[in-house]
Amino acid sequence: MSMNSFGHLFRVTTWGESHGPALGATVDGCPPNVPVDAAMLQHWLDMRKPGQNKYTTQRQEPDQVEILSGIYEGKTTGTPIQLMIRNVDQRSKDYGDIAEKFRPGHADYTYFTKYGNRDPRGGGRSSARETAARVAAGGLARACIDTHFAGIEIKGYMVQMGDRKIDRAKFDLDQINQNPFWTPDADAAVDWAAYLDGLRKSGNSVGAIVEIVARGVPAGLGAPVYAKLDTDIAAAMMSINAVKAVEIGAGMGAAMLTGEQNADEMRMGPNGPEFSSNHAGGILGGISTGQEIVCRFAVKPTSSILKPRQTITKSGDAVEIITKGRHDPCVGIRAVPVGEAMMACVILDHLLLHRGQIGENQGIIGA
């Protein structure tokens, strides 16, 4: 099994490689009569595309999405939607020197071990370029949510670069779109710019932590065991290239809390139950509480750096390697719109599952 698909009812299959002629996604399960056009999807792809500033890879890709099927007269038909994004700025010659070498930190070794071959041109399927197709699919998911489940907002931002964290006291949502790092802390953006510029010029890279928040998600989404909402969110985020850890709510920090501190106390408010805190990240027992759903994921440093590293060849010989080409000094920057897209896909999938099985929530507080 190739395992290139995710989702239950809203199902996305991605295809293509970093240096192939094109990549894209086939989206099945999108409800009919959702207003969609290429410009709507392009808005989200423009957030992710490379070459926008000196802090991202200088590969110049317009990431222009083409809709090949499933849309008629500006609306979804209910049939599979085929999305394609052509690659126009490949430089495969940059990878000629590493065809026989395994790049440390990359998937070269594991791909070769599994398949007996690999595509050295930018990493093939293991390249973060694959995520462009996910962002296009996420645009579809957002359009469907806006049409059928209005009131849900999904927002992502960087909260840490290397060991440099934002100051939560300076958190300002309006700042997120005002700097190249998608961060809500204006002072952190200034600090990160100088820090990353130094790393970039030295040929090095650094990791990051991205936070994704979904607001307005109704209570009741998810299931107790194998289709937990947090399970699917974690799997979606973990599937993003270069992601090495995912946490929901307090996450790993919950291990440092007592039961008294961790329990999100409840009281009855004028519009229903209210919580004193959100250590659970908006999910209890795999089912949404109606609070903000909070997810964070850690992105490793870009492995393609201009620093000499020790490795081996296919024949087992020891060699030194320097990875040339155009790469992100901090891939976490462009991971923000990817995380938003994956959250949108999972939330829509669970909205459709809930509507199909339950319809309206069965338990009414105070009834």
C-alpha positions in Angstrom: 0.0 0.0 0.0 1.4 3.4 -1.0 -0.2 5.4 1.9 -0.5 8.7 0.0 -4.0 9.6 1.3 -5.4 11.0 4.5 -8.9 11.7 5.9 -12.0 9.7 6.4 -14.9 11.4 4.5 -12.9 14.4 3.2 -10.1 12.4 1.7 -6.9 13.9 0.2 -4.4 12.1 -2.0 -1.2 13.9 -2.9 1.1 13.1 -5.8 4.2 14.3 -7.5 7.9 15.1 -6.6 10.0 18.1 -5.9 11.7 18.1 -9.3 9.0 16.4 -11.5 6.9 18.3 -14.0 4.1 18.9 -11.5 2.6 17.9 -8.2 -0.9 18.1 -6.8 -3.8 16.6 -4.9 -7.0 14.6 -5.6 -9.7 15.6 -3.2 -12.7 13.3 -2.8 -15.7 13.8 -0.4 -16.1 17.6 -0.8 -19.8 18.3 -0.5 -21.4 19.8 -3.7 -22.3 23.4 -4.3 -19.4 25.0 -2.4 -18.3 28.2 -4.1 -14.7 27.6 -5.2 -12.3 29.1 -7.8 -8.6 29.0 -8.4 -8.1 32.5 -6.9 -9.6 31.4 -3.6 -7.1 28.6 -3.4 -4.2 30.7 -4.7 -4.6 33.0 -1.7 -3.4 30.2 0.6 -0.7 29.0 -1.8 0.8 32.5 -2.0 1.4 32.3 1.8 3.5 29.2 1.4 5.3 29.7 -1.9 9.1 30.0 -1.9 11.3 33.0 -2.8 9.2 35.6 -1.0 12.1 37.0 1.1 15.7 36.2 2.0 14.6 34.0 4.9 13.2 31.3 2.7 14.5 29.2 -0.2 15.2 31.3 -3.3 13.6 28.8 -5.6 11.2 30.9 -7.7 8.0 28.9 -8.0 4.7 30.8 -8.7 2.8 27.8 -7.2 -0.1 28.5 -9.6 -2.9 26.1 -8.9 -5.0 24.6 -11.7 -8.3 23.0 -11.1 -8.8 20.1 -13.5 -12.0 18.5 -12.3 -14.8 18.6 -9.8 -15.8 22.3 -10.2 -18.5 23.5 -12.6 -19.7 27.1 -12.9 -17.8 28.1 -9.8 -19.1 25.4 -7.5 -18.1 22.0 -6.4 -20.0 19.1 -8.1 -19.5 16.5 -5.3 -17.1 14.5 -7.6 -13.3 14.2 -7.1 -11.5 17.5 -7.4 -8.1 17.4 -9.1 -5.6 20.1 -8.3 -2.3 20.6 -10.1 0.7 22.8 -9.4 3.4 22.9 -12.1 7.1 23.0 -11.1 8.9 25.6 -13.2 12.2 26.4 -11.4 13.9 23.0 -10.8 17.7 22.9 -10.8 18.3 19.2 -10.7 21.9 19.7 -11.6 22.4 21.0 -8.0 22.0 17.4 -6.8 24.3 15.6 -9.3 27.1 15.4 -6.7 24.9 13.6 -4.2 23.3 10.9 -6.3 25.5 8.2 -4.7 25.7 9.8 -1.3 23.3 9.8 1.6 22.7 13.3 3.1 22.7 13.3 6.9 19.3 14.2 8.3 17.5 13.5 5.1 15.3 10.5 4.0 17.9 9.4 1.4 19.1 6.4 3.4 15.7 5.2 4.5 14.1 5.6 1.1 16.9 3.6 -0.5 16.7 0.9 2.2 12.9 0.6 1.7 12.6 0.9 -2.1 16.0 0.1 -3.5 16.1 3.4 -5.3 15.6 7.1 -4.6 15.1 10.4 -6.3 18.0 12.6 -5.3 16.6 15.7 -7.0 15.5 17.7 -4.0 14.4 14.6 -2.2 11.5 13.6 -4.4 8.4 12.8 -2.2 10.3 13.6 1.0 10.8 17.2 -0.1 8.7 19.9 1.7 7.7 20.9 -1.8 5.0 18.2 -1.5 3.2 20.4 1.0 2.1 22.8 -1.7 -0.6 20.2 -2.6 -1.8 20.0 1.0 -2.2 23.8 1.1 -4.4 23.7 -2.0 -6.5 21.0 -0.5 -6.7 23.0 2.8 -8.1 25.9 0.8 -10.9 23.6 -0.4 -11.5 22.5 3.2 -11.7 26.2 4.3 -14.2 27.0 1.6 -16.4 24.1 2.6 -16.2 25.0 6.3 -17.2 28.6 5.5 -20.2 27.4 3.4 -21.6 24.7 5.7 -20.1 25.3 9.1 -19.7 29.1 9.4 -17.9 30.7 12.4 -14.8 28.5 12.5 -11.4 30.3 12.2 -8.0 28.6 11.9 -4.8 30.6 12.6 -1.2 29.6 12.7 2.0 31.4 13.8 5.5 30.7 14.9 6.2 30.8 18.7 9.8 29.8 18.7 12.9 29.8 16.5 15.8 27.7 17.9 15.9 28.6 21.6 14.3 32.0 21.1 10.7 32.1 22.2 8.0 34.8 21.8 6.9 36.8 24.8 3.2 35.7 25.3 2.6 39.0 27.1 3.3 40.8 23.8 0.9 38.5 21.8 -0.8 40.5 19.0 -2.7 38.7 16.3 -2.5 41.7 14.0 1.3 41.3 13.9 1.2 37.8 12.3 0.8 39.1 8.8 3.2 42.0 9.3 6.5 40.1 9.4 8.1 37.3 7.4 8.0 34.8 10.3 4.2 34.7 10.9 4.8 35.6 14.6 2.5 37.5 16.9 5.4 39.2 18.8 6.9 42.2 16.9 10.0 42.3 19.0 10.7 38.6 18.5 10.4 39.2 14.7 13.2 41.7 14.9 15.4 39.4 17.0 14.7 36.4 14.7 15.6 38.4 11.6 19.1 39.2 12.8 19.6 35.7 14.2 18.4 33.9 11.1 20.4 36.2 8.8 23.6 35.2 10.5 22.7 31.5 10.2 21.8 31.9 6.6 25.0 33.7 5.7 27.1 31.0 7.5 25.3 28.2 5.5 23.5 26.9 8.6 19.9 26.4 9.6 17.6 26.2 12.7 14.4 24.6 13.8 11.2 26.1 15.0 7.9 25.6 16.8 4.6 26.5 15.2 1.2 26.8 16.9 -2.1 26.3 15.2 -5.4 27.4 16.8 -8.9 26.5 15.6 -11.6 28.8 17.1 -15.4 28.3 16.9 -15.2 24.5 16.6 -18.4 23.1 18.1 -18.3 20.6 21.0 -18.8 16.9 20.1 -16.4 16.3 17.2 -14.3 13.2 17.4 -14.7 9.7 18.8 -13.6 8.0 22.1 -11.0 5.6 20.7 -9.7 5.1 17.2 -11.0 8.3 15.6 -10.1 10.8 18.3 -10.0 14.3 17.1 -6.6 14.9 18.7 -5.3 11.6 17.2 -6.1 12.7 13.7 -4.8 16.2 14.3 -1.5 14.8 15.6 -1.2 12.4 12.7 -1.9 15.2 10.2 0.8 17.5 11.7 3.3 14.7 12.1 2.9 13.8 8.5 4.3 17.2 7.4 7.8 16.9 6.2 10.4 17.8 8.9 8.0 17.7 11.8 9.4 15.8 14.7 7.0 16.4 17.6 3.3 17.4 18.1 1.5 18.4 21.2 -2.2 19.3 22.0 -3.0 21.9 24.7 -0.4 21.8 27.6 1.2 18.8 25.8 4.4 17.7 27.3 4.0 20.4 29.9 1.1 18.5 31.4 3.7 16.1 32.9 4.8 18.9 35.2 1.4 19.8 36.5 -0.6 18.3 39.4 -4.1 17.0 38.8 -5.4 20.1 40.6 -3.6 22.4 38.2 -4.3 20.5 35.1 -8.1 20.0 35.4 -10.0 22.7 33.5 -12.7 23.6 35.9 -16.2 24.1 34.6 -19.1 26.4 35.4 -22.4 27.2 33.7 -22.4 30.5 31.8 -25.1 32.4 30.1 -24.5 30.6 26.8 -23.6 27.1 28.2 -20.6 25.5 29.9 -17.5 27.6 30.4 -14.0 26.5 31.3 -11.5 28.3 33.7 -8.5 27.2 31.6 -7.7 25.1 28.5 -4.9 22.7 29.4 -6.7 20.0 27.4 -6.3 22.1 24.2 -10.1 21.9 23.4 -10.3 18.1 23.4 -11.3 15.7 26.1 -11.5 11.9 25.6 -10.9 12.5 21.9 -13.9 14.8 21.5 -14.0 18.6 21.2 -15.2 20.7 24.1 -16.1 23.8 22.2 -13.0 25.6 23.4 -10.2 26.7 21.2 -8.3 23.7 19.8 -4.6 24.3 20.3 -1.9 22.3 18.6 1.9 22.9 18.4 4.5 21.1 16.3 8.3 21.2 16.2 10.1 21.4 12.9 13.7 20.2 12.7 16.5 22.4 11.2 16.8 22.1 7.5 19.2 19.2 6.8 20.5 20.7 3.5 23.3 23.0 4.8 26.6 24.3 3.4 28.5 22.8 6.3 30.7 19.7 5.6 29.2 16.6 7.2 30.4 13.0 7.3 28.4 10.3 5.5 28.6 7.2 3.4 27.9 6.2 -0.3 25.7 3.4 -1.6 28.8 1.2 -1.8 29.5 1.9 1.9 32.5 4.2 1.5 33.1 7.1 3.9 32.9 10.5 2.4 32.3 14.2 3.2 29.3 16.0 1.8 28.2 19.6 1.4 24.6 20.0 0.1 24.3 22.6 -2.5 21.1 24.1 -3.9 18.5 26.6 -2.6 17.1 25.7 0.8 15.1 27.3 3.7 17.4 28.3 6.6 14.3 27.8 8.8 11.6 25.6 7.2 9.3 26.4 10.1 8.4 29.7 8.4 6.7 28.1 5.5 5.3 25.3 7.7 2.7 27.8 9.2 0.3 27.8 6.2 0.8 24.0 5.9 -0.2 23.5 9.5 -3.3 25.6 9.0 -4.2 23.6 5.9 -3.9 20.3 7.7 -6.0 21.6 10.6 -8.7 22.7 8.2 -8.7 19.3 6.5 -9.0 17.4 9.8 -11.7 19.7 11.2 -13.8 19.5 8.1 -13.4 15.7 8.0 -14.7 15.4 11.6 -17.5 17.9 11.0 -18.7 15.6 8.1 -18.3 12.5 10.2 -20.2 14.0 13.1 -23.0 15.2 10.8 -23.3 11.8 9.2 -23.4 9.8 12.4 -25.0 12.1 15.0 -26.4 15.2 13.2 -27.1 17.5 16.2 -25.4 16.8 19.6 -27.5 14.5 21.7 -26.5 15.7 25.2 -27.9 19.1 26.1 -26.6 20.7 29.2 -29.2 22.2 31.5 -32.1 20.7 29.5 
